[in-house]
Amino acid sequence: MDDVAKSADDPARLARFEARVAREDKVEPNDWMPDAYRRTLIRQISQHGHSEIVGMLPEGNWLTRAPTLRRKAILLAKVQDEAGHGLYLYAAAETLGISREELVEQLLTGAAKYSSIFNYPTLTWADVGAIGWLVDGAAIMNQIPLCRCSYGPYARAMIRICKEESFHQRQGFEIMLTLCRGTDEQKAMAQDALDRWWWPSLMMFGPHDSDSPHTDNSTRWKIKRVTNDELRQRFIDATVPQSSYLGLTIPDPKLRFDEKTGHWRTGEIDWAEFRRVIAGDGPCNRERLADRQAAHDDGEWVREAALAYGEKRRQQPAPFESALHAFSG
Ligand code: FAQ
């Protein structure tokens, strides 16, 4: 029995729910929804939120070493945007009944997944360009269809996130363009970054459709609008010409243009590497969780101060009430 059937405790209710989703009505937090739909959303939205939070770390490593003040200011703004995305997504997950504390705990204890891409190191400044160009580029490709997700709070969060991601992608491409038009050494640095980020970026879209256990239900419920393989293909078709424009070479000897279909075809992704990375054994998994834990510990005083301030505000009469009090007194 699959998840959908198990959740069908009330078939009439389930049929109404599915008809509603089929009509493209948005599902809102207080509406009835099948358990499996709720669980799928909590899983996907929380994994997405964790990815945004951990995703700050690889680029955050370059904040103190950005080559110019302008680059530093842009990178700072981008990393702050990612924190904001994490917060919108955690807030969307909270509307489904999971608490912020549980979400944070799942991330810090390693019980939760986040995107495989953030377990790779950022060795040079060109990696900041490659992340913006490729990682944010892949993220937008995946996230634009999520703006039409059937769950209202997730869809609305994605609209704002996508606007910011498209700026991120352009800043990354612009870093790559500057390096590619620079010295031979700078261009070699850009090529090296592409060599290291290309395959992990293709893995971001998840396993092949034939190996993706969640795609069927998620598509039926209009959480997922486009499958992993279709999105990966769109990304490849958009990115290969950009790489030619930069004068860089995609690190895939099997890459070829298929005249019949009009698509670029790549060699096979190393799925063993993907599985290793999501199982916790990528190049930086341990470092990322340790850095996230340290950032969480360092933020303890901020959380305490915010709670104390909130408490003080609650105890003080509102300004209107105190004015009234003064008047009547
Ligand atoms: N990494 O059946 P499917 C960003 C897991 S945000 C790790 O295909 P589904 C912004 C999957 O969770 C990047 N795990 O699953 C930024 C499932 O595991 P489970 C994140 C992966 O959900 C840029 C299992 O494999 N974006 O980059 C990955 O239908 C720059 C089976 O997979 C999102 O999260 C992976 N790459 O499709 C920030 C977008 N792929 O839970 C900073 C929203 C798959 O059964 C700097 N998420 N898995 O144990 C989605 O669209 C979907 O969840 C997919 C996976 C497409 C990622």
Residues whose N, C-alpha, C, O or C-beta is under 5 A from the ligand:
A	BS01	FAQ	Q44 Q47 H48 S51 E52 G55 M56 E82 K113 Y114 S115 S116 V135 D136 A139 M203 M204 F205 G206 P207 S212 P213 H214 T215 S218 I278
